[in-house]
Amino acid sequence: MSRADALAPTIFGAGTLALLLGLWEYLGAGQGVALTSVLPPPSRFIATVAESGFRIGLGSQAAPLVQSVASTFFRVFAGMAIAFIAAIVTGAALSLSKVATWCLTPVLYVLAPIAPIAWIPTAIVVFGISNVTAVFIVFMGVYFILTIATLAEIRRLPEEFTTIAGNLGAGPAHRWFRVVLPAILPGVFTLLRTNFIAAWMAVLVAEMVGLRDGLGAIIMMGRNLFNNELIMFGMAIIGVSGFIVDRMLALIAARVLWWRI
């Protein structure tokens, strides 16, 4: 693949975004356009937030934008990391026992369809309004799907892999860590990246419930203050931050799980 072909998706994608932003600014500059009162152009909402030094909040409770972004990143990454590790461990444990698989698989399939947002009232009662609540919501939104995916990846693994490893003298633990785990990690991680959007939305909703910082809290503050500029700024930061996290996950998959590429 030539360098031009490699850069083409980036160039076309950036060009499309630039075109949409330019059209948005053009419509926002028009006089008497009612839509701009609800959807203020980027130049307007960025300037509004810049006047406060990119601090979100009122008075002494105002927090820097970087703190809000970092808080959301911490919550979503912590929840996804815990869910990823727990799913691998659960899948491994179930794969070693047919009885455990028969007993627990129906439970997983019953709990998996429950939207993470539905767990928010329970999480608040148990953990209160805290970081733990947001991390728990992300965990519940990812864990069950990843566990089911882990079991599916294990079932897809050709029996010849473990048979040959056993013939070469590998014990059960050795076969798991040297054969099964490397084989299933790429597929499970790909699904983790796919479910990132659900985890991202879950943590934003959790932040809207009552946390004082985070990207979701920015949207709620804008709503409470009837500040459309702050709402649009929060939405823009959420979109850009989500895109950055997705690219980070793609980079991790390419660099760490290199044998699948």
C-alpha positions as a Python dict, from the first residue, in 0.01 Angstrom:
ca = {
    (1, 'M'): (0, 0, 0),
    (2, 'S'): (141, 338, -102),
    (3, 'R'): (167, 632, 136),
    (4, 'A'): (-106, 814, -56),
    (5, 'D'): (-346, 522, -16),
    (6, 'A'): (-268, 504, 357),
    (7, 'L'): (-337, 876, 405),
    (8, 'A'): (-650, 886, 188),
    (9, 'P'): (-899, 787, 464),
    (10, 'T'): (-756, 1051, 698),
    (11, 'I'): (-761, 1322, 431),
    (12, 'F'): (-1118, 1249, 320),
    (13, 'G'): (-1240, 1218, 680),
    (14, 'A'): (-1076, 1544, 789),
    (15, 'G'): (-1206, 1716, 476),
    (16, 'T'): (-1563, 1607, 545),
    (17, 'L'): (-1545, 1731, 904),
    (18, 'A'): (-1398, 2062, 791),
    (19, 'L'): (-1676, 2100, 534),
    (20, 'L'): (-1947, 2035, 794),
    (21, 'L'): (-1789, 2277, 1042),
    (22, 'G'): (-1759, 2542, 772),
    (23, 'L'): (-2125, 2499, 678),
    (24, 'W'): (-2222, 2518, 1045),
    (25, 'E'): (-2027, 2842, 1088),
    (26, 'Y'): (-2176, 2987, 768),
    (27, 'L'): (-2531, 2917, 880),
    (28, 'G'): (-2453, 3051, 1226),
    (29, 'A'): (-2325, 3378, 1079),
    (30, 'G'): (-2658, 3440, 902),
    (31, 'Q'): (-2900, 3685, 1051),
    (32, 'G'): (-3238, 3568, 1171),
    (33, 'V'): (-3151, 3198, 1168),
    (34, 'A'): (-3348, 3057, 1460),
    (35, 'L'): (-3154, 2734, 1457),
    (36, 'T'): (-2837, 2906, 1580),
    (37, 'S'): (-3003, 2987, 1913),
    (38, 'V'): (-3033, 2613, 1976),
    (39, 'L'): (-2720, 2503, 1787),
    (40, 'P'): (-2468, 2787, 1828),
    (41, 'P'): (-2167, 2754, 1593),
    (42, 'P'): (-1829, 2638, 1729),
    (43, 'S'): (-1678, 2985, 1727),
    (44, 'R'): (-1953, 3105, 1961),
    (45, 'F'): (-1958, 2825, 2220),
    (46, 'I'): (-1579, 2794, 2227),
    (47, 'A'): (-1546, 3169, 2285),
    (48, 'T'): (-1806, 3152, 2563),
    (49, 'V'): (-1618, 2882, 2750),
    (50, 'A'): (-1282, 3049, 2683),
    (51, 'E'): (-1403, 3361, 2865),
    (52, 'S'): (-1409, 3157, 3186),
    (53, 'G'): (-1060, 3020, 3127),
    (54, 'F'): (-1206, 2683, 3024),
    (55, 'R'): (-1328, 2627, 3378),
    (56, 'I'): (-1665, 2455, 3412),
    (57, 'G'): (-1889, 2537, 3707),
    (58, 'L'): (-1996, 2821, 3930),
    (59, 'G'): (-1774, 3012, 4172),
    (60, 'S'): (-1540, 2807, 4386),
    (61, 'Q'): (-1683, 2482, 4250),
    (62, 'A'): (-1562, 2556, 3897),
    (63, 'A'): (-1321, 2288, 3773),
    (64, 'P'): (-1075, 2299, 3482),
    (65, 'L'): (-1187, 2129, 3162),
    (66, 'V'): (-884, 1899, 3182),
    (67, 'Q'): (-1010, 1768, 3517),
    (68, 'S'): (-1350, 1685, 3372),
    (69, 'V'): (-1196, 1501, 3077),
    (70, 'A'): (-950, 1315, 3301),
    (71, 'S'): (-1228, 1211, 3540),
    (72, 'T'): (-1438, 1063, 3260),
    (73, 'F'): (-1138, 889, 3108),
    (74, 'F'): (-1046, 736, 3444),
    (75, 'R'): (-1398, 604, 3503),
    (76, 'V'): (-1445, 451, 3159),
    (77, 'F'): (-1096, 299, 3141),
    (78, 'A'): (-1118, 160, 3495),
    (79, 'G'): (-1458, 2, 3428),
    (80, 'M'): (-1352, -143, 3094),
    (81, 'A'): (-1022, -278, 3229),
    (82, 'I'): (-1189, -448, 3526),
    (83, 'A'): (-1460, -592, 3299),
    (84, 'F'): (-1203, -717, 3047),
    (85, 'I'): (-995, -897, 3310),
    (86, 'A'): (-1303, -1034, 3488),
    (87, 'A'): (-1448, -1162, 3159),
    (88, 'I'): (-1127, -1346, 3071),
    (89, 'V'): (-1106, -1500, 3419),
    (90, 'T'): (-1475, -1598, 3418),
    (91, 'G'): (-1453, -1744, 3070),
    (92, 'A'): (-1147, -1945, 3167),
    (93, 'A'): (-1313, -2078, 3481),
    (94, 'L'): (-1631, -2177, 3297),
    (95, 'S'): (-1438, -2342, 3015),
    (96, 'L'): (-1277, -2578, 3265),
    (97, 'S'): (-1610, -2705, 3400),
    (98, 'K'): (-1905, -2817, 3186),
    (99, 'V'): (-2137, -2818, 3487),
    (100, 'A'): (-2045, -2459, 3572),
    (101, 'T'): (-2102, -2362, 3209),
    (102, 'W'): (-2446, -2527, 3204),
    (103, 'C'): (-2546, -2355, 3530),
    (104, 'L'): (-2409, -2003, 3475),
    (105, 'T'): (-2445, -1947, 3100),
    (106, 'P'): (-2825, -1890, 3126),
    (107, 'V'): (-2759, -1632, 3399),
    (108, 'L'): (-2515, -1448, 3173),
    (109, 'Y'): (-2764, -1445, 2884),
    (110, 'V'): (-3040, -1313, 3112),
    (111, 'L'): (-2830, -1031, 3258),
    (112, 'A'): (-2652, -931, 2937),
    (113, 'P'): (-2954, -757, 2772),
    (114, 'I'): (-3010, -530, 3074),
    (115, 'A'): (-2898, -181, 2977),
    (116, 'P'): (-2625, -41, 3204),
    (117, 'I'): (-2841, 265, 3266),
    (118, 'A'): (-3094, 40, 3443),
    (119, 'W'): (-2831, -38, 3706),
    (120, 'I'): (-2788, 327, 3807),
    (121, 'P'): (-3054, 336, 4087),
    (122, 'T'): (-2912, 18, 4242),
    (123, 'A'): (-2557, 147, 4212),
    (124, 'I'): (-2647, 475, 4384),
    (125, 'V'): (-2814, 292, 4673),
    (126, 'V'): (-2515, 59, 4719),
    (127, 'F'): (-2221, 291, 4643),
    (128, 'G'): (-2368, 639, 4674),
    (129, 'I'): (-2288, 912, 4423),
    (130, 'S'): (-1918, 854, 4366),
    (131, 'N'): (-1657, 736, 4118),
    (132, 'V'): (-1733, 379, 4219),
    (133, 'T'): (-2087, 417, 4089),
    (134, 'A'): (-1968, 534, 3747),
    (135, 'V'): (-1705, 259, 3724),
    (136, 'F'): (-1966, 0, 3825),
    (137, 'I'): (-2206, 117, 3552),
    (138, 'V'): (-1933, 87, 3289),
    (139, 'F'): (-1842, -257, 3424),
    (140, 'M'): (-2201, -382, 3402),
    (141, 'G'): (-2233, -250, 3049),
    (142, 'V'): (-1932, -446, 2924),
    (143, 'Y'): (-1871, -748, 3148),
    (144, 'F'): (-2151, -984, 3043),
    (145, 'I'): (-2103, -930, 2670),
    (146, 'L'): (-1728, -985, 2702),
    (147, 'T'): (-1777, -1301, 2909),
    (148, 'I'): (-2011, -1448, 2647),
    (149, 'A'): (-1760, -1349, 2378),
    (150, 'T'): (-1479, -1517, 2572),
    (151, 'L'): (-1674, -1842, 2588),
    (152, 'A'): (-1754, -1819, 2217),
    (153, 'E'): (-1387, -1759, 2130),
    (154, 'I'): (-1285, -2060, 2339),
    (155, 'R'): (-1540, -2281, 2160),
    (156, 'R'): (-1408, -2165, 1822),
    (157, 'L'): (-1054, -2262, 1909),
    (158, 'P'): (-957, -2574, 1707),
    (159, 'E'): (-908, -2875, 1931),
    (160, 'E'): (-588, -2954, 1744),
    (161, 'F'): (-418, -2658, 1912),
    (162, 'T'): (-460, -2790, 2265),
    (163, 'T'): (-411, -3151, 2155),
    (164, 'I'): (-75, -3079, 1997),
    (165, 'A'): (31, -2872, 2297),
    (166, 'G'): (-62, -3163, 2525),
    (167, 'N'): (132, -3407, 2308),
    (168, 'L'): (435, -3183, 2343),
    (169, 'G'): (411, -3208, 2721),
    (170, 'A'): (218, -2892, 2810),
    (171, 'G'): (-1, -2919, 3120),
    (172, 'P'): (-349, -2766, 3154),
    (173, 'A'): (-221, -2434, 3292),
    (174, 'H'): (52, -2414, 3031),
    (175, 'R'): (-193, -2488, 2751),
    (176, 'W'): (-426, -2215, 2876),
    (177, 'F'): (-165, -1941, 2906),
    (178, 'R'): (40, -2032, 2598),
    (179, 'V'): (-229, -2153, 2356),
    (180, 'V'): (-585, -2061, 2455),
    (181, 'L'): (-527, -1712, 2597),
    (182, 'P'): (-324, -1577, 2300),
    (183, 'A'): (-585, -1723, 2063),
    (184, 'I'): (-888, -1560, 2226),
    (185, 'L'): (-742, -1222, 2331),
    (186, 'P'): (-766, -1050, 1989),
    (187, 'G'): (-1131, -1144, 1941),
    (188, 'V'): (-1233, -1042, 2293),
    (189, 'F'): (-1042, -714, 2270),
    (190, 'T'): (-1207, -635, 1936),
    (191, 'L'): (-1547, -677, 2099),
    (192, 'L'): (-1430, -457, 2388),
    (193, 'R'): (-1353, -183, 2139),
    (194, 'T'): (-1690, -236, 1971),
    (195, 'N'): (-1870, -204, 2305),
    (196, 'F'): (-1674, 107, 2399),
    (197, 'I'): (-1957, 326, 2269),
    (198, 'A'): (-2201, 162, 2513),
    (199, 'A'): (-1952, 203, 2798),
    (200, 'W'): (-1892, 566, 2700),
    (201, 'M'): (-2264, 646, 2701),
    (202, 'A'): (-2308, 463, 3031),
    (203, 'V'): (-2042, 666, 3212),
    (204, 'L'): (-2183, 991, 3072),
    (205, 'V'): (-2530, 908, 3201),
    (206, 'A'): (-2384, 812, 3539),
    (207, 'E'): (-2209, 1150, 3554),
    (208, 'M'): (-2533, 1329, 3470),
    (209, 'V'): (-2701, 1173, 3774),
    (210, 'G'): (-2516, 1383, 4027),
    (211, 'L'): (-2138, 1380, 3995),
    (212, 'R'): (-1992, 1729, 4005),
    (213, 'D'): (-1723, 1667, 3744),
    (214, 'G'): (-1690, 1476, 3419),
    (215, 'L'): (-1814, 1538, 3068),
    (216, 'G'): (-2168, 1426, 3149),
    (217, 'A'): (-2184, 1683, 3430),
    (218, 'I'): (-2102, 1958, 3178),
    (219, 'I'): (-2418, 1875, 2980),
    (220, 'M'): (-2632, 1877, 3294),
    (221, 'M'): (-2486, 2208, 3409),
    (222, 'G'): (-2563, 2361, 3072),
    (223, 'R'): (-2920, 2231, 3093),
    (224, 'N'): (-2969, 2366, 3446),
    (225, 'L'): (-2834, 2707, 3345),
    (226, 'F'): (-3025, 2710, 3011),
    (227, 'N'): (-2685, 2764, 2849),
    (228, 'N'): (-2690, 2621, 2496),
    (229, 'E'): (-2330, 2725, 2437),
    (230, 'L'): (-2214, 2511, 2731),
    (231, 'I'): (-2430, 2219, 2615),
    (232, 'M'): (-2287, 2229, 2263),
    (233, 'F'): (-1934, 2265, 2398),
    (234, 'G'): (-1986, 1960, 2618),
    (235, 'M'): (-2124, 1761, 2325),
    (236, 'A'): (-1825, 1858, 2110),
    (237, 'I'): (-1575, 1756, 2379),
    (238, 'I'): (-1760, 1426, 2431),
    (239, 'G'): (-1740, 1349, 2060),
    (240, 'V'): (-1371, 1440, 2028),
    (241, 'S'): (-1279, 1254, 2349),
    (242, 'G'): (-1469, 944, 2240),
    (243, 'F'): (-1289, 949, 1905),
    (244, 'I'): (-951, 976, 2081),
    (245, 'V'): (-1030, 680, 2309),
    (246, 'D'): (-1137, 469, 2010),
    (247, 'R'): (-810, 549, 1832),
    (248, 'M'): (-619, 460, 2149),
    (249, 'L'): (-791, 121, 2165),
    (250, 'A'): (-715, 62, 1798),
    (251, 'L'): (-348, 146, 1861),
    (252, 'I'): (-335, -92, 2157),
    (253, 'A'): (-485, -369, 1945),
    (254, 'A'): (-232, -309, 1667),
    (255, 'R'): (74, -285, 1890),
    (256, 'V'): (-1, -528, 2174),
    (257, 'L'): (-206, -793, 1990),
    (258, 'W'): (27, -785, 1692),
    (259, 'W'): (-10, -1155, 1604),
    (260, 'R'): (-370, -1100, 1486),
    (261, 'I'): (-272, -824, 1242),
}
